[in-house]
Amino acid sequence: MRAYVAKPIDKIMPRRVMAAGLKVRVVKQPVIFRAPMLTSRIHTQWDAEFCKSTDLQLKSIYGAADNDWDDVWLTDEEHCVVKYQRENGEW
């Protein structure tokens, strides 16, 4: 039996933001990207596809195909994951 209930962050954050008296906005272009090295605890079979779709979003933002993970703040460890993907072609 699980001792916890998982809830997606995209459901938690808007409620917390509104509870603080702030406004929630929906934007056309992505403003936050899921780092490719953050694996899912409940859907690990989709991790590689999450990485591919996030990479596509990053490259397509504002129509600039040259955007990549070098344009996003990442830790040294996270940069190693991106480097591995570039060298091996898989996440």
Disulfide bonds with the S-S distance in Angstrom:
none
